[in-house]
């Protein structure tokens, strides 16, 4: 499990990370992103996310809705986002860039 950030640090850390992760939204204790992917890209992205999620030890929520892939990364039982969720969001972005090139 990653480091947990104290309340003051946490806000700054998440703000800094989100400034680098365009398209991600911080809502409550979750990070959310919607990607315009076709069915084949969705399948590839889901597989890549699953592999990375095992590495980070987190469980992302992925769903397909109206031709878009929605990804949600939420804090664990402690209720605070960790560097694992932030790192996972960065991995999702890297995978998305490779699919859209």
Gaussian input, Z-matrix of N, CA and C with variables (Angstrom, degrees):
# hf/3-21g

backbone

0 1
 N
 C     1     B1
 C     2     B2     1     A1
 N     3     B3     2     A2     1     D1
 C     4     B4     3     A3     2     D2
 C     5     B5     4     A4     3     D3
 N     6     B6     5     A5     4     D4
 C     7     B7     6     A6     5     D5
 C     8     B8     7     A7     6     D6
 N     9     B9     8     A8     7     D7
 C    10    B10     9     A9     8     D8
 C    11    B11    10    A10     9     D9
 N    12    B12    11    A11    10    D10
 C    13    B13    12    A12    11    D11
 C    14    B14    13    A13    12    D12
 N    15    B15    14    A14    13    D13
 C    16    B16    15    A15    14    D14
 C    17    B17    16    A16    15    D15
 N    18    B18    17    A17    16    D16
 C    19    B19    18    A18    17    D17
 C    20    B20    19    A19    18    D18
 N    21    B21    20    A20    19    D19
 C    22    B22    21    A21    20    D20
 C    23    B23    22    A22    21    D21
 N    24    B24    23    A23    22    D22
 C    25    B25    24    A24    23    D23
 C    26    B26    25    A25    24    D24
 N    27    B27    26    A26    25    D25
 C    28    B28    27    A27    26    D26
 C    29    B29    28    A28    27    D27
 N    30    B30    29    A29    28    D28
 C    31    B31    30    A30    29    D29
 C    32    B32    31    A31    30    D30
 N    33    B33    32    A32    31    D31
 C    34    B34    33    A33    32    D32
 C    35    B35    34    A34    33    D33
 N    36    B36    35    A35    34    D34
 C    37    B37    36    A36    35    D35
 C    38    B38    37    A37    36    D36
 N    39    B39    38    A38    37    D37
 C    40    B40    39    A39    38    D38
 C    41    B41    40    A40    39    D39
 N    42    B42    41    A41    40    D40
 C    43    B43    42    A42    41    D41
 C    44    B44    43    A43    42    D42
 N    45    B45    44    A44    43    D43
 C    46    B46    45    A45    44    D44
 C    47    B47    46    A46    45    D45
 N    48    B48    47    A47    46    D46
 C    49    B49    48    A48    47    D47
 C    50    B50    49    A49    48    D48
 N    51    B51    50    A50    49    D49
 C    52    B52    51    A51    50    D50
 C    53    B53    52    A52    51    D51
 N    54    B54    53    A53    52    D52
 C    55    B55    54    A54    53    D53
 C    56    B56    55    A55    54    D54
 N    57    B57    56    A56    55    D55
 C    58    B58    57    A57    56    D56
 C    59    B59    58    A58    57    D57
 N    60    B60    59    A59    58    D58
 C    61    B61    60    A60    59    D59
 C    62    B62    61    A61    60    D60
 N    63    B63    62    A62    61    D61
 C    64    B64    63    A63    62    D62
 C    65    B65    64    A64    63    D63
 N    66    B66    65    A65    64    D64
 C    67    B67    66    A66    65    D65
 C    68    B68    67    A67    66    D66
 N    69    B69    68    A68    67    D67
 C    70    B70    69    A69    68    D68
 C    71    B71    70    A70    69    D69
 N    72    B72    71    A71    70    D70
 C    73    B73    72    A72    71    D71
 C    74    B74    73    A73    72    D72
 N    75    B75    74    A74    73    D73
 C    76    B76    75    A75    74    D74
 C    77    B77    76    A76    75    D75
 N    78    B78    77    A77    76    D76
 C    79    B79    78    A78    77    D77
 C    80    B80    79    A79    78    D78
 N    81    B81    80    A80    79    D79
 C    82    B82    81    A81    80    D80
 C    83    B83    82    A82    81    D81
 N    84    B84    83    A83    82    D82
 C    85    B85    84    A84    83    D83
 C    86    B86    85    A85    84    D84
 N    87    B87    86    A86    85    D85
 C    88    B88    87    A87    86    D86
 C    89    B89    88    A88    87    D87
 N    90    B90    89    A89    88    D88
 C    91    B91    90    A90    89    D89
 C    92    B92    91    A91    90    D90
 N    93    B93    92    A92    91    D91
 C    94    B94    93    A93    92    D92
 C    95    B95    94    A94    93    D93
 N    96    B96    95    A95    94    D94
 C    97    B97    96    A96    95    D95
 C    98    B98    97    A97    96    D96
 N    99    B99    98    A98    97    D97
 C   100   B100    99    A99    98    D98
 C   101   B101   100   A100    99    D99
 N   102   B102   101   A101   100   D100
 C   103   B103   102   A102   101   D101
 C   104   B104   103   A103   102   D102
 N   105   B105   104   A104   103   D103
 C   106   B106   105   A105   104   D104
 C   107   B107   106   A106   105   D105
 N   108   B108   107   A107   106   D106
 C   109   B109   108   A108   107   D107
 C   110   B110   109   A109   108   D108
 N   111   B111   110   A110   109   D109
 C   112   B112   111   A111   110   D110
 C   113   B113   112   A112   111   D111
 N   114   B114   113   A113   112   D112
 C   115   B115   114   A114   113   D113
 C   116   B116   115   A115   114   D114
 N   117   B117   116   A116   115   D115
 C   118   B118   117   A117   116   D116
 C   119   B119   118   A118   117   D117
 N   120   B120   119   A119   118   D118
 C   121   B121   120   A120   119   D119
 C   122   B122   121   A121   120   D120
 N   123   B123   122   A122   121   D121
 C   124   B124   123   A123   122   D122
 C   125   B125   124   A124   123   D123
 N   126   B126   125   A125   124   D124
 C   127   B127   126   A126   125   D125
 C   128   B128   127   A127   126   D126
 N   129   B129   128   A128   127   D127
 C   130   B130   129   A129   128   D128
 C   131   B131   130   A130   129   D129
 N   132   B132   131   A131   130   D130
 C   133   B133   132   A132   131   D131
 C   134   B134   133   A133   132   D132
 N   135   B135   134   A134   133   D133
 C   136   B136   135   A135   134   D134
 C   137   B137   136   A136   135   D135
 N   138   B138   137   A137   136   D136
 C   139   B139   138   A138   137   D137
 C   140   B140   139   A139   138   D138
 N   141   B141   140   A140   139   D139
 C   142   B142   141   A141   140   D140
 C   143   B143   142   A142   141   D141
 N   144   B144   143   A143   142   D142
 C   145   B145   144   A144   143   D143
 C   146   B146   145   A145   144   D144
 N   147   B147   146   A146   145   D145
 C   148   B148   147   A147   146   D146
 C   149   B149   148   A148   147   D147
 N   150   B150   149   A149   148   D148
 C   151   B151   150   A150   149   D149
 C   152   B152   151   A151   150   D150
 N   153   B153   152   A152   151   D151
 C   154   B154   153   A153   152   D152
 C   155   B155   154   A154   153   D153
 N   156   B156   155   A155   154   D154
 C   157   B157   156   A156   155   D155
 C   158   B158   157   A157   156   D156
 N   159   B159   158   A158   157   D157
 C   160   B160   159   A159   158   D158
 C   161   B161   160   A160   159   D159
 N   162   B162   161   A161   160   D160
 C   163   B163   162   A162   161   D161
 C   164   B164   163   A163   162   D162
 N   165   B165   164   A164   163   D163
 C   166   B166   165   A165   164   D164
 C   167   B167   166   A166   165   D165
 N   168   B168   167   A167   166   D166
 C   169   B169   168   A168   167   D167
 C   170   B170   169   A169   168   D168
 N   171   B171   170   A170   169   D169
 C   172   B172   171   A171   170   D170
 C   173   B173   172   A172   171   D171
 N   174   B174   173   A173   172   D172
 C   175   B175   174   A174   173   D173
 C   176   B176   175   A175   174   D174
 N   177   B177   176   A176   175   D175
 C   178   B178   177   A177   176   D176
 C   179   B179   178   A178   177   D177
 N   180   B180   179   A179   178   D178
 C   181   B181   180   A180   179   D179
 C   182   B182   181   A181   180   D180
 N   183   B183   182   A182   181   D181
 C   184   B184   183   A183   182   D182
 C   185   B185   184   A184   183   D183
 N   186   B186   185   A185   184   D184
 C   187   B187   186   A186   185   D185
 C   188   B188   187   A187   186   D186
 N   189   B189   188   A188   187   D187
 C   190   B190   189   A189   188   D188
 C   191   B191   190   A190   189   D189
 N   192   B192   191   A191   190   D190
 C   193   B193   192   A192   191   D191
 C   194   B194   193   A193   192   D192
 N   195   B195   194   A194   193   D193
 C   196   B196   195   A195   194   D194
 C   197   B197   196   A196   195   D195
 N   198   B198   197   A197   196   D196
 C   199   B199   198   A198   197   D197
 C   200   B200   199   A199   198   D198
 N   201   B201   200   A200   199   D199
 C   202   B202   201   A201   200   D200
 C   203   B203   202   A202   201   D201
 N   204   B204   203   A203   202   D202
 C   205   B205   204   A204   203   D203
 C   206   B206   205   A205   204   D204
 N   207   B207   206   A206   205   D205
 C   208   B208   207   A207   206   D206
 C   209   B209   208   A208   207   D207
 N   210   B210   209   A209   208   D208
 C   211   B211   210   A210   209   D209
 C   212   B212   211   A211   210   D210
 N   213   B213   212   A212   211   D211
 C   214   B214   213   A213   212   D212
 C   215   B215   214   A214   213   D213
 N   216   B216   215   A215   214   D214
 C   217   B217   216   A216   215   D215
 C   218   B218   217   A217   216   D216
 N   219   B219   218   A218   217   D217
 C   220   B220   219   A219   218   D218
 C   221   B221   220   A220   219   D219
 N   222   B222   221   A221   220   D220
 C   223   B223   222   A222   221   D221
 C   224   B224   223   A223   222   D222
 N   225   B225   224   A224   223   D223
 C   226   B226   225   A225   224   D224
 C   227   B227   226   A226   225   D225
 N   228   B228   227   A227   226   D226
 C   229   B229   228   A228   227   D227
 C   230   B230   229   A229   228   D228
 N   231   B231   230   A230   229   D229
 C   232   B232   231   A231   230   D230
 C   233   B233   232   A232   231   D231
 N   234   B234   233   A233   232   D232
 C   235   B235   234   A234   233   D233
 C   236   B236   235   A235   234   D234
 N   237   B237   236   A236   235   D235
 C   238   B238   237   A237   236   D236
 C   239   B239   238   A238   237   D237
 N   240   B240   239   A239   238   D238
 C   241   B241   240   A240   239   D239
 C   242   B242   241   A241   240   D240
 N   243   B243   242   A242   241   D241
 C   244   B244   243   A243   242   D242
 C   245   B245   244   A244   243   D243
 N   246   B246   245   A245   244   D244
 C   247   B247   246   A246   245   D245
 C   248   B248   247   A247   246   D246
 N   249   B249   248   A248   247   D247
 C   250   B250   249   A249   248   D248
 C   251   B251   250   A250   249   D249
 N   252   B252   251   A251   250   D250
 C   253   B253   252   A252   251   D251
 C   254   B254   253   A253   252   D252
 N   255   B255   254   A254   253   D253
 C   256   B256   255   A255   254   D254
 C   257   B257   256   A256   255   D255
 N   258   B258   257   A257   256   D256
 C   259   B259   258   A258   257   D257
 C   260   B260   259   A259   258   D258
 N   261   B261   260   A260   259   D259
 C   262   B262   261   A261   260   D260
 C   263   B263   262   A262   261   D261
 N   264   B264   263   A263   262   D262
 C   265   B265   264   A264   263   D263
 C   266   B266   265   A265   264   D264
 N   267   B267   266   A266   265   D265
 C   268   B268   267   A267   266   D266
 C   269   B269   268   A268   267   D267
 N   270   B270   269   A269   268   D268
 C   271   B271   270   A270   269   D269
 C   272   B272   271   A271   270   D270
 N   273   B273   272   A272   271   D271
 C   274   B274   273   A273   272   D272
 C   275   B275   274   A274   273   D273
 N   276   B276   275   A275   274   D274
 C   277   B277   276   A276   275   D275
 C   278   B278   277   A277   276   D276
 N   279   B279   278   A278   277   D277
 C   280   B280   279   A279   278   D278
 C   281   B281   280   A280   279   D279
 N   282   B282   281   A281   280   D280
 C   283   B283   282   A282   281   D281
 C   284   B284   283   A283   282   D282
 N   285   B285   284   A284   283   D283
 C   286   B286   285   A285   284   D284
 C   287   B287   286   A286   285   D285
 N   288   B288   287   A287   286   D286
 C   289   B289   288   A288   287   D287
 C   290   B290   289   A289   288   D288
 N   291   B291   290   A290   289   D289
 C   292   B292   291   A291   290   D290
 C   293   B293   292   A292   291   D291
 N   294   B294   293   A293   292   D292
 C   295   B295   294   A294   293   D293
 C   296   B296   295   A295   294   D294
 N   297   B297   296   A296   295   D295
 C   298   B298   297   A297   296   D296
 C   299   B299   298   A298   297   D297
 N   300   B300   299   A299   298   D298
 C   301   B301   300   A300   299   D299
 C   302   B302   301   A301   300   D300

   B1=1.4425
   B2=1.5188
   B3=1.3061
   B4=1.4531
   B5=1.5120
   B6=1.2925
   B7=1.4566
   B8=1.5234
   B9=1.3195
   B10=1.4571
   B11=1.5175
   B12=1.3118
   B13=1.4618
   B14=1.5158
   B15=1.3397
   B16=1.4607
   B17=1.5200
   B18=1.3011
   B19=1.4566
   B20=1.5247
   B21=1.3208
   B22=1.4637
   B23=1.5130
   B24=1.3113
   B25=1.4599
   B26=1.5194
   B27=1.3158
   B28=1.4556
   B29=1.5261
   B30=1.2947
   B31=1.4646
   B32=1.5267
   B33=1.3187
   B34=1.4575
   B35=1.5243
   B36=1.3133
   B37=1.4554
   B38=1.5262
   B39=1.3145
   B40=1.4659
   B41=1.5193
   B42=1.3214
   B43=1.4715
   B44=1.5200
   B45=1.3342
   B46=1.4636
   B47=1.5220
   B48=1.3299
   B49=1.4657
   B50=1.5251
   B51=1.3193
   B52=1.4684
   B53=1.5171
   B54=1.3249
   B55=1.4628
   B56=1.5252
   B57=1.3203
   B58=1.4617
   B59=1.5256
   B60=1.3286
   B61=1.4649
   B62=1.5261
   B63=1.3146
   B64=1.4606
   B65=1.5322
   B66=1.3158
   B67=1.4541
   B68=1.5185
   B69=1.3169
   B70=1.4621
   B71=1.5231
   B72=1.3275
   B73=1.4557
   B74=1.5228
   B75=1.3330
   B76=1.4640
   B77=1.5203
   B78=1.3437
   B79=1.4658
   B80=1.5170
   B81=1.3162
   B82=1.4670
   B83=1.5127
   B84=1.3169
   B85=1.4598
   B86=1.5184
   B87=1.3275
   B88=1.4671
   B89=1.5246
   B90=1.3163
   B91=1.4579
   B92=1.5179
   B93=1.3365
   B94=1.4678
   B95=1.5194
   B96=1.3480
   B97=1.4699
   B98=1.5142
   B99=1.3204
   B100=1.4550
   B101=1.5187
   B102=1.3341
   B103=1.4619
   B104=1.5252
   B105=1.3316
   B106=1.4645
   B107=1.5318
   B108=1.3210
   B109=1.4652
   B110=1.5173
   B111=1.3350
   B112=1.4639
   B113=1.5359
   B114=1.3282
   B115=1.4646
   B116=1.5290
   B117=1.3182
   B118=1.4671
   B119=1.5201
   B120=1.3175
   B121=1.4647
   B122=1.5280
   B123=1.3269
   B124=1.4716
   B125=1.5304
   B126=1.3134
   B127=1.4713
   B128=1.5326
   B129=1.3236
   B130=1.4655
   B131=1.5215
   B132=1.3203
   B133=1.4620
   B134=1.5256
   B135=1.3091
   B136=1.4606
   B137=1.5242
   B138=1.3164
   B139=1.4676
   B140=1.5289
   B141=1.3168
   B142=1.4740
   B143=1.5254
   B144=1.3132
   B145=1.4603
   B146=1.5243
   B147=1.3178
   B148=1.4660
   B149=1.5238
   B150=1.3231
   B151=1.4646
   B152=1.5296
   B153=1.3276
   B154=1.4695
   B155=1.5288
   B156=1.3181
   B157=1.4683
   B158=1.5215
   B159=1.3241
   B160=1.4665
   B161=1.5209
   B162=1.3188
   B163=1.4660
   B164=1.5257
   B165=1.3374
   B166=1.4560
   B167=1.5283
   B168=1.3244
   B169=1.4614
   B170=1.5191
   B171=1.3307
   B172=1.4616
   B173=1.5213
   B174=1.3209
   B175=1.4585
   B176=1.5261
   B177=1.3151
   B178=1.4665
   B179=1.5301
   B180=1.2965
   B181=1.4669
   B182=1.5236
   B183=1.3291
   B184=1.4632
   B185=1.5115
   B186=1.3220
   B187=1.4623
   B188=1.5154
   B189=1.2969
   B190=1.4612
   B191=1.5112
   B192=1.3315
   B193=1.4558
   B194=1.5211
   B195=1.3009
   B196=1.4677
   B197=1.5278
   B198=1.3317
   B199=1.4573
   B200=1.5132
   B201=1.3037
   B202=1.4639
   B203=1.5285
   B204=1.3207
   B205=1.4623
   B206=1.5176
   B207=1.3133
   B208=1.4573
   B209=1.5244
   B210=1.3291
   B211=1.4567
   B212=1.5161
   B213=1.3176
   B214=1.4555
   B215=1.5239
   B216=1.3256
   B217=1.4635
   B218=1.5225
   B219=1.3297
   B220=1.4636
   B221=1.5166
   B222=1.3316
   B223=1.4580
   B224=1.5191
   B225=1.2977
   B226=1.4539
   B227=1.5182
   B228=1.3121
   B229=1.4591
   B230=1.5221
   B231=1.3312
   B232=1.4650
   B233=1.5296
   B234=1.3190
   B235=1.4599
   B236=1.5073
   B237=1.3158
   B238=1.4593
   B239=1.5225
   B240=1.3398
   B241=1.4571
   B242=1.5167
   B243=1.3227
   B244=1.4566
   B245=1.5201
   B246=1.3211
   B247=1.4537
   B248=1.5269
   B249=1.3378
   B250=1.4669
   B251=1.5295
   B252=1.3139
   B253=1.4688
   B254=1.5299
   B255=1.3137
   B256=1.4634
   B257=1.5261
   B258=1.3201
   B259=1.4719
   B260=1.5154
   B261=1.3235
   B262=1.4640
   B263=1.5251
   B264=1.3191
   B265=1.4635
   B266=1.5246
   B267=1.3182
   B268=1.4675
   B269=1.5222
   B270=1.3185
   B271=1.4730
   B272=1.5246
   B273=1.3208
   B274=1.4676
   B275=1.5294
   B276=1.3202
   B277=1.4680
   B278=1.5155
   B279=1.3243
   B280=1.4686
   B281=1.5254
   B282=1.3220
   B283=1.4662
   B284=1.5265
   B285=1.3234
   B286=1.4622
   B287=1.5239
   B288=1.3285
   B289=1.4639
   B290=1.5265
   B291=1.3297
   B292=1.4757
   B293=1.5331
   B294=1.3311
   B295=1.4608
   B296=1.5235
   B297=1.3130
   B298=1.4591
   B299=1.5403
   B300=1.3129
   B301=1.4701
   B302=1.5002
   A1=109.02
   A2=117.14
   A3=121.62
   A4=112.63
   A5=115.14
   A6=121.79
   A7=110.24
   A8=115.32
   A9=120.59
   A10=107.00
   A11=116.17
   A12=121.05
   A13=109.83
   A14=116.26
   A15=120.58
   A16=108.67
   A17=115.33
   A18=121.06
   A19=113.37
   A20=120.31
   A21=122.43
   A22=112.31
   A23=116.71
   A24=120.72
   A25=110.63
   A26=116.34
   A27=120.99
   A28=111.17
   A29=116.69
   A30=120.35
   A31=110.57
   A32=117.10
   A33=120.60
   A34=110.68
   A35=117.14
   A36=121.76
   A37=110.63
   A38=116.99
   A39=120.83
   A40=110.21
   A41=117.47
   A42=120.50
   A43=110.98
   A44=116.22
   A45=120.23
   A46=110.98
   A47=116.35
   A48=120.51
   A49=110.54
   A50=117.21
   A51=120.38
   A52=112.07
   A53=117.49
   A54=118.86
   A55=110.63
   A56=117.06
   A57=122.19
   A58=112.44
   A59=117.00
   A60=122.25
   A61=109.35
   A62=115.29
   A63=120.78
   A64=110.43
   A65=115.35
   A66=120.61
   A67=114.18
   A68=118.16
   A69=121.30
   A70=109.48
   A71=115.32
   A72=121.96
   A73=107.76
   A74=115.59
   A75=121.33
   A76=107.72
   A77=116.40
   A78=121.50
   A79=108.37
   A80=116.41
   A81=120.15
   A82=110.12
   A83=116.24
   A84=121.07
   A85=111.35
   A86=116.80
   A87=121.77
   A88=110.83
   A89=114.29
   A90=122.64
   A91=106.41
   A92=116.92
   A93=121.05
   A94=110.45
   A95=114.09
   A96=120.11
   A97=108.00
   A98=117.22
   A99=123.34
   A100=108.17
   A101=115.82
   A102=121.83
   A103=110.48
   A104=117.43
   A105=121.16
   A106=109.90
   A107=117.07
   A108=122.05
   A109=110.37
   A110=115.91
   A111=118.41
   A112=108.22
   A113=117.21
   A114=121.00
   A115=112.85
   A116=117.45
   A117=120.88
   A118=110.37
   A119=117.00
   A120=120.49
   A121=111.06
   A122=116.14
   A123=120.39
   A124=110.67
   A125=116.70
   A126=120.63
   A127=110.96
   A128=116.47
   A129=120.91
   A130=109.96
   A131=117.28
   A132=121.57
   A133=111.27
   A134=117.16
   A135=121.06
   A136=111.12
   A137=116.95
   A138=120.67
   A139=111.28
   A140=116.99
   A141=120.52
   A142=111.03
   A143=116.62
   A144=120.52
   A145=110.51
   A146=116.91
   A147=120.78
   A148=111.77
   A149=116.44
   A150=120.99
   A151=110.30
   A152=116.72
   A153=120.19
   A154=111.10
   A155=117.42
   A156=120.88
   A157=110.95
   A158=117.21
   A159=120.17
   A160=110.45
   A161=116.76
   A162=121.56
   A163=110.91
   A164=116.96
   A165=121.41
   A166=112.93
   A167=117.16
   A168=120.90
   A169=113.45
   A170=116.74
   A171=120.66
   A172=110.03
   A173=116.04
   A174=121.87
   A175=110.15
   A176=116.71
   A177=118.85
   A178=110.64
   A179=115.45
   A180=121.47
   A181=106.53
   A182=116.04
   A183=121.85
   A184=107.77
   A185=115.90
   A186=118.15
   A187=110.22
   A188=114.33
   A189=123.20
   A190=107.51
   A191=117.01
   A192=120.90
   A193=109.39
   A194=116.74
   A195=122.61
   A196=113.27
   A197=116.53
   A198=120.51
   A199=114.73
   A200=117.05
   A201=121.41
   A202=109.65
   A203=114.66
   A204=121.00
   A205=107.92
   A206=115.80
   A207=121.31
   A208=108.90
   A209=115.95
   A210=122.57
   A211=107.88
   A212=115.35
   A213=121.04
   A214=108.25
   A215=115.63
   A216=122.98
   A217=107.13
   A218=116.59
   A219=120.49
   A220=111.39
   A221=113.79
   A222=121.03
   A223=109.75
   A224=115.32
   A225=121.51
   A226=111.69
   A227=115.52
   A228=121.79
   A229=114.06
   A230=116.74
   A231=119.46
   A232=112.74
   A233=118.22
   A234=122.08
   A235=116.55
   A236=117.93
   A237=121.05
   A238=109.94
   A239=115.87
   A240=119.26
   A241=109.43
   A242=116.13
   A243=121.24
   A244=109.41
   A245=115.21
   A246=118.93
   A247=111.43
   A248=118.34
   A249=121.04
   A250=110.87
   A251=117.74
   A252=120.79
   A253=110.95
   A254=116.61
   A255=120.35
   A256=110.06
   A257=116.56
   A258=121.23
   A259=111.77
   A260=115.83
   A261=120.10
   A262=110.59
   A263=117.24
   A264=120.88
   A265=110.39
   A266=116.77
   A267=120.35
   A268=111.14
   A269=117.48
   A270=120.80
   A271=111.26
   A272=116.46
   A273=120.38
   A274=109.36
   A275=116.91
   A276=120.32
   A277=111.84
   A278=117.00
   A279=120.49
   A280=110.53
   A281=116.96
   A282=120.72
   A283=110.35
   A284=116.86
   A285=120.72
   A286=111.15
   A287=117.19
   A288=120.48
   A289=111.20
   A290=116.81
   A291=119.14
   A292=111.54
   A293=116.91
   A294=119.96
   A295=112.85
   A296=116.64
   A297=119.85
   A298=113.17
   A299=117.94
   A300=120.37
   A301=110.73
   D1=145.32
   D2=-176.93
   D3=-81.60
   D4=178.13
   D5=-179.97
   D6=-70.39
   D7=142.88
   D8=175.45
   D9=-100.64
   D10=134.66
   D11=-175.36
   D12=-96.37
   D13=135.57
   D14=175.55
   D15=-59.96
   D16=157.84
   D17=-172.46
   D18=-49.06
   D19=-50.87
   D20=179.74
   D21=-64.94
   D22=-42.92
   D23=179.07
   D24=-68.64
   D25=-38.68
   D26=-175.77
   D27=-57.80
   D28=-47.26
   D29=-178.47
   D30=-61.60
   D31=-45.04
   D32=179.60
   D33=-64.92
   D34=-42.93
   D35=-179.35
   D36=-61.99
   D37=-46.40
   D38=-179.46
   D39=-66.15
   D40=-42.63
   D41=178.17
   D42=-60.77
   D43=-44.56
   D44=178.77
   D45=-62.26
   D46=-44.66
   D47=-178.92
   D48=-64.51
   D49=-44.80
   D50=-178.94
   D51=-65.80
   D52=-28.39
   D53=177.12
   D54=-65.93
   D55=-24.69
   D56=177.73
   D57=-92.25
   D58=-19.47
   D59=-177.10
   D60=-108.64
   D61=80.23
   D62=-177.51
   D63=-61.50
   D64=138.60
   D65=177.26
   D66=94.12
   D67=-14.59
   D68=177.83
   D69=-85.53
   D70=141.31
   D71=-179.95
   D72=-119.90
   D73=136.20
   D74=177.17
   D75=-99.19
   D76=112.97
   D77=178.38
   D78=-126.30
   D79=114.79
   D80=-177.51
   D81=61.84
   D82=-124.82
   D83=178.04
   D84=-105.28
   D85=32.64
   D86=-179.47
   D87=-131.92
   D88=152.59
   D89=168.36
   D90=-110.28
   D91=135.85
   D92=-176.70
   D93=-130.44
   D94=147.46
   D95=178.50
   D96=-150.32
   D97=138.17
   D98=174.43
   D99=-116.65
   D100=129.18
   D101=-176.54
   D102=-120.19
   D103=135.19
   D104=176.18
   D105=-81.95
   D106=91.66
   D107=-178.46
   D108=-120.97
   D109=145.29
   D110=172.25
   D111=-79.53
   D112=177.50
   D113=-174.87
   D114=-61.45
   D115=-39.51
   D116=179.68
   D117=-67.67
   D118=-45.50
   D119=177.92
   D120=-62.36
   D121=-38.60
   D122=177.95
   D123=-59.83
   D124=-44.19
   D125=179.92
   D126=-62.41
   D127=-44.49
   D128=179.05
   D129=-64.14
   D130=-45.54
   D131=-179.52
   D132=-62.24
   D133=-42.89
   D134=179.15
   D135=-60.00
   D136=-41.91
   D137=178.03
   D138=-64.55
   D139=-44.49
   D140=179.54
   D141=-63.90
   D142=-40.29
   D143=178.35
   D144=-64.23
   D145=-41.97
   D146=-179.94
   D147=-60.03
   D148=-43.89
   D149=179.53
   D150=-63.72
   D151=-47.21
   D152=-179.33
   D153=-66.74
   D154=-38.03
   D155=-179.43
   D156=-62.28
   D157=-37.37
   D158=176.03
   D159=-61.88
   D160=-39.99
   D161=178.95
   D162=-63.44
   D163=-43.09
   D164=-177.99
   D165=-83.58
   D166=-13.03
   D167=-179.59
   D168=70.13
   D169=36.00
   D170=178.42
   D171=-125.46
   D172=166.20
   D173=-179.67
   D174=-120.60
   D175=95.33
   D176=177.58
   D177=-73.58
   D178=152.41
   D179=174.34
   D180=-102.91
   D181=121.77
   D182=-177.84
   D183=-124.82
   D184=131.78
   D185=175.12
   D186=-145.27
   D187=157.03
   D188=179.87
   D189=-107.66
   D190=126.62
   D191=-178.46
   D192=-148.44
   D193=122.78
   D194=175.99
   D195=52.41
   D196=44.33
   D197=177.26
   D198=75.93
   D199=12.94
   D200=179.78
   D201=-127.62
   D202=152.89
   D203=176.96
   D204=-105.12
   D205=123.14
   D206=179.24
   D207=-106.12
   D208=131.13
   D209=-177.89
   D210=-123.31
   D211=133.14
   D212=178.79
   D213=-131.41
   D214=126.62
   D215=178.10
   D216=-117.00
   D217=112.69
   D218=-175.41
   D219=-113.27
   D220=155.46
   D221=178.24
   D222=-62.68
   D223=155.11
   D224=177.91
   D225=-75.66
   D226=-158.21
   D227=-176.71
   D228=-62.27
   D229=-25.20
   D230=-178.65
   D231=-77.24
   D232=-9.45
   D233=176.05
   D234=78.98
   D235=5.61
   D236=-179.11
   D237=-120.81
   D238=133.81
   D239=174.77
   D240=-63.34
   D241=142.99
   D242=179.69
   D243=-118.45
   D244=178.90
   D245=176.62
   D246=-65.63
   D247=-18.25
   D248=177.20
   D249=-65.66
   D250=-45.20
   D251=179.00
   D252=-67.02
   D253=-40.17
   D254=178.06
   D255=-64.84
   D256=-45.06
   D257=178.20
   D258=-62.42
   D259=-38.88
   D260=178.72
   D261=-64.95
   D262=-41.45
   D263=177.31
   D264=-60.23
   D265=-41.05
   D266=177.64
   D267=-63.90
   D268=-39.39
   D269=177.21
   D270=-64.92
   D271=-40.19
   D272=177.67
   D273=-61.07
   D274=-44.25
   D275=179.04
   D276=-61.01
   D277=-43.18
   D278=178.89
   D279=-62.88
   D280=-41.89
   D281=178.77
   D282=-65.33
   D283=-40.85
   D284=179.35
   D285=-63.47
   D286=-43.98
   D287=178.06
   D288=-59.99
   D289=-39.77
   D290=-179.62
   D291=-68.55
   D292=-30.34
   D293=177.90
   D294=-76.11
   D295=-30.73
   D296=-174.86
   D297=-94.12
   D298=4.03
   D299=178.55
   D300=-86.92

